[in-house]
């Protein structure tokens, strides 16, 4: 931190002393010059600060397999790279995640252990989960018309957050816990107007950027396969529970009504393979 300028009699004294044989504070100034810690020296404080922060925004590029979304959408391959955005509470109590890869995009919101899936995205997901027998009878456009401008609610039975920044951070903490990275020496730089410590492997394949002032929050992490930017630590807004909400039961009831299927006789309603419409029968 830059010290305030000396004024008045203090400044006059410094001028007088330096004019009589050099700067008497030269040695002290050199000793006080900040030392850049190695990554091993700062990482424990960094992870603790991140995991105990209130809110954050994380934006990055990630392979579909790493985000576990290739299993959700048949149009996404595990090697596809997509854009990930997570905002809100670090612990997932009120957070939102959006993943986009090619023409596929979906948004999930988690509020106090209840998950909401944006309706426009849900139609494609539902179609991919149902058996071919029933998808041959249902038009995706119809399901889209049912859930458009709605959020589809899933109960987690109080199990906690469906996803969270905390989950990602804990995973990175385990993956970056190695002697090679711990030995990395840092370089003091200024990026986007902020004082930071930069830790990079010799081949440049991995780079970690950590805030040098205040809490040592991670600001950027990059390797050969992905990149993440962290911003607005403790300043990101928490999302609220959506107002326009539908349940799975209501969606299946709308499907049954559209096709004339009885909801009072199991034998008259086709099974989607997941058991959901059968439960409604």
Secondary structure, DSSP 8 states (H G I E B T S, - for coil): -------HHHHHHHHHHHTTTS-TTHHHHHHHS-----HHHHHHHHHHHHHT-SEEEEEEEEETTTTT-TTT-TTS-TT-EEEEEEEEETTSSEEEEEEEETTEEEEEEEETTEEEEEHHHHHHHHHHHS-HHHHTTS-HHHHHHHHTT-EEEEE-TT---SS-HHHHHHHHHHHT-SHHHHT--EEEEEETTEEEEEEE-TTSS-EEEEESSSS--EEEEE-SS-EEEEE-TTTS------SSEEEHHHHHHHHHHHHT--SS-GGGS---SSSHHHHH-
